[in-house]
């Protein structure tokens, strides 16, 4: 009886080829999954931050500015002012760190007054640059509604 057992060089090469083929299929799929996950995560972060801004404005009796600049959404304590949405103490900040997602706002942003009404009308857009998938949030003045829509070009439809 031959008590020596092991793998031949040919068997090892076959395993390496099979692992290489599986990796070449799995890595691009993982990248697509990661990009979709991160985009959806950013969309949910922006939505929850907008709702939180409205609640904080009503709870604290202050105006809360929502400023979107350089792929960063920042909430500012405006106190009792109704102008200067990007000035005041920073309450919360969301930074888009992935280059395949961009964030912008018409007019630079908006603000909620102490009653929860939007002071300025604004549309905040989150775009996935590689697929042009886009979500938008419109803050309606005088009512304070936060409406989520889908972008087509430069328009936001609900």
Buried (B, 14 or more C-beta within 10 A) or exposed (E): EEEEEEEEEEEEEEEEEEEEEEEEEEEEEEEEEEBEEBBBEBBEBBBEBBEBBBEBBBEEEBBBBBBBEEBEBBBBBBBEBEEBBBEBEEBBEBEBEBEBBBBBBBEBBBBBBBEBBBBBEBBBBBBBBEEEBBBBBBBBBEEBEBEBBEBEEEEBEE
